[in-house]
Structures are given as structure tokens and as C-alpha cells.
Amino acid sequence: MGFDFLTYRKGRVRRIAEKRFVERKAKLDGRPIRYRLHDQAVRLLKGKLRLRQITRLTDNGKQTPIVTSRWDLRDIVVAYRMFERWRQENFFKYMRQEFLIDALSDYQVEPDDPERSVPNPSRKAVDKELRNARAHLSKMKETYGAAFIDYFKGRTPTKRAFTADEKKIYQEIQKATDRITELVAQQKLLPVRVPLAQAHPNQKLVKLSTERKHLTNVLKLVAYQIESDLANLIRPHYARADDEGRTLIQSALQSTAALEPVGNQLRITLAPLSSPHRSQALAALCEALNKTDTRFPGTDLRMRFAVAGYTA
């Protein structure tokens, strides 16, 4: 049907000799990437399915095998797509938080499916408490170890003092262990997903109109892609682009600007940003945009961007 897939290979897999791994380097999405990889063909389903397996070797010796039906991509591109998949989740989370385009359309709603499967909020609450309990247990074990080392090295005044501390810490460890056992038992009794009606009892179940939701989602995707392209253009000119690139772009888009039609140009002069190095990076971005020779929609005016008082 024309579909390809990319996934981890689960189960027991024969380890590959470390000397067979090759270091691969590339610049992807504007970032330098380095992996130690081994690329090979494998057969599954008793030899009926021929796939490509790319295994990554980490610095601590862990081997992570990936299988895919894509033979046209470089091995480092396949590995990058697999290990950077969390960015897809961040993509949608970021869109929801930063591009509140839904608010620009009126909220025409339609009934939601009460049987639609959603994450169980009760299970989610228990999962969170279980994570906290395990973190507390780990911390108490570290405290116990530190107390023993202090006593062993003579930093504890007396054996009696150590015994008192040990008893107190042991009680905390036992209490945390019992709580974890209790939470695990609760967790096993709660399904991971439940029908929507069960997750939100006694509530009117509605959702944004499907057609409007599709439209706003498309606008979010376009807005995010534009911001991403601008962030990549500014990367060579801004040292902290990985950490602050999007923030800089947002500041520039929200800043004031002077518009002046001159001849066959529309000159757009942006106000300087909060610091000279940010304004200089923005000026370099303006110069890159000017090279695209873009016309203002519906006219023959070429847009020329600049930052007041700065040149690229």
C-alpha cells in the first residue's frame, strides 16, 4: 500500500562486535549529529520479510537496534529520525501552547463520542504519586549510604549517634517501600484508558467543530513551520540559537515596525530588540529574507527588511 515504517526491534537480538560499528557525522536540522552505527539487512517472519537493521552503540556500551523498510536513507538519517521522535510530541505540545489560533475562531461545537478511549485520569494521578514515592525511596537510600560512610570514616561522633540515625532512616525507607507496594497494587486495578464519559462524568461531552478544528490545526502547522524556518535562518548568526532562537523570532514578530512604500519596494524597518547582539542577529535574518526577493501578496512590491540602526 506504499507505507514504510521505522521502529525499535524488540526482544532478544544478537549483540554486534563493537569493532564493526562506524562513526557517522552529519548536520541535520541545523545541528551537528554524531552516532556510532552498524547497518545490515535482516530477515524476519521465517525469512519472508527482508528489512534493514541499523544498530546504535552508545558510550556506555548499550546497543539499540532499529528496523525499517526504508533503504534509500543514509543510516545516520534513519537513526536521527528514530532517536529524535520525541520532537514530534513537542511539536504538537508547542503548537497548543504557543499558537492559540483556536481563540481566533468562534467555538462552534459538536457532540463528542462518549465511548471514545482517553487516558484514565485516576490512573494518571496514581502514576504521578508512584513516581514521587520511588524518587523519595531513592533519596532515602542515598541518605542511608551517606550516613554509613560518615560512620565508617569516623565522621560520626559515636556509634550511638549512628545507630539513632540509622534507625530513623530505616523507618523512612520501610515506610516508602510500603507506600510503593500499595500504589503498585492500586495501579494494577486501574485501566490505562477509559471511555470519555467515564473520565468526565456528569459533563456535557462536546468538541470543537471538526471542520473548524482542521482549519485551525492547518494554520498552527503553517505558523510553526514558518517559525522553524526563521529559527534555522538565524542559527549561523546567533550563538544561543538552540536555546533562545524561537524566543528571539517571537520577539521580532511581536515588535513594532515602520512600513514605507518606495518605488517598487515595501520597506519594513523593525525596531531593535532588547540587546545589540540580538538586534544584529535579527539584521542578518532580514538580509537572508531580502535575498528571497519576496513580493507583498497581491502587489508587485518587493519586501525589504531591515532593523533600525543595524546592518547585516
Rosetta blueprint (number, residue, H / E / L):
1 M L
2 G L
3 F L
4 D L
5 F L
6 L E
7 T E
8 Y E
9 R L
10 K L
11 G L
12 R L
13 V L
14 R L
15 R L
16 I L
17 A L
18 E H
19 K H
20 R H
21 F L
22 V E
23 E E
24 R E
25 K E
26 A E
27 K E
28 L E
29 D L
30 G L
31 R E
32 P E
33 I E
34 R E
35 Y E
36 R E
37 L E
38 H E
39 D E
40 Q E
41 A E
42 V E
43 R E
44 L E
45 L L
46 K L
47 G L
48 K L
49 L E
50 R E
51 L E
52 R E
53 Q E
54 I E
55 T E
56 R E
57 L E
58 T L
59 D L
60 N L
61 G L
62 K L
63 Q E
64 T E
65 P E
66 I E
67 V E
68 T E
69 S L
70 R L
71 W L
72 D L
73 L L
74 R L
75 D H
76 I H
77 V H
78 V H
79 A H
80 Y H
81 R H
82 M H
83 F H
84 E L
85 R L
86 W H
87 R H
88 Q H
89 E H
90 N H
91 F H
92 F H
93 K H
94 Y H
95 M H
96 R H
97 Q H
98 E H
99 F L
100 L L
101 I H
102 D H
103 A H
104 L H
105 S L
106 D L
107 Y L
108 Q L
109 V E
110 E E
111 P E
112 D L
113 D L
114 P L
115 E L
116 R L
117 S E
118 V E
119 P E
120 N L
121 P H
122 S H
123 R H
124 K H
125 A H
126 V H
127 D H
128 K H
129 E H
130 L H
131 R H
132 N H
133 A H
134 R H
135 A H
136 H H
137 L H
138 S H
139 K H
140 M H
141 K H
142 E H
143 T H
144 Y H
145 G H
146 A H
147 A H
148 F H
149 I H
150 D H
151 Y H
152 F H
153 K L
154 G L
155 R L
156 T L
157 P L
158 T L
159 K H
160 R H
161 A H
162 F H
163 T H
164 A H
165 D H
166 E H
167 K H
168 K H
169 I H
170 Y H
171 Q H
172 E H
173 I H
174 Q H
175 K H
176 A H
177 T H
178 D H
179 R H
180 I H
181 T H
182 E H
183 L H
184 V H
185 A H
186 Q H
187 Q H
188 K H
189 L H
190 L L
191 P L
192 V L
193 R E
194 V E
195 P E
196 L H
197 A H
198 Q H
199 A H
200 H L
201 P L
202 N L
203 Q L
204 K L
205 L L
206 V E
207 K E
208 L E
209 S L
210 T H
211 E H
212 R H
213 K H
214 H H
215 L H
216 T H
217 N H
218 V H
219 L H
220 K H
221 L H
222 V H
223 A H
224 Y H
225 Q H
226 I H
227 E H
228 S H
229 D H
230 L H
231 A H
232 N H
233 L H
234 I H
235 R H
236 P H
237 H H
238 Y L
239 A L
240 R L
241 A H
242 D H
243 D H
244 E H
245 G H
246 R H
247 T H
248 L H
249 I H
250 Q H
251 S H
252 A H
253 L H
254 Q H
255 S L
256 T L
257 A E
258 A E
259 L E
260 E E
261 P E
262 V E
263 G L
264 N L
265 Q E
266 L E
267 R E
268 I E
269 T E
270 L E
271 A L
272 P L
273 L L
274 S L
275 S L
276 P H
277 H H
278 R H
279 S H
280 Q H
281 A H
282 L H
283 A H
284 A H
285 L H
286 C H
287 E H
288 A H
289 L H
290 N H
291 K L
292 T L
293 D L
294 T L
295 R E
296 F L
297 P L
298 G L
299 T L
300 D L
301 L L
302 R E
303 M E
304 R E
305 F E
306 A E
307 V E
308 A L
309 G L
310 Y E
311 T L
312 A L
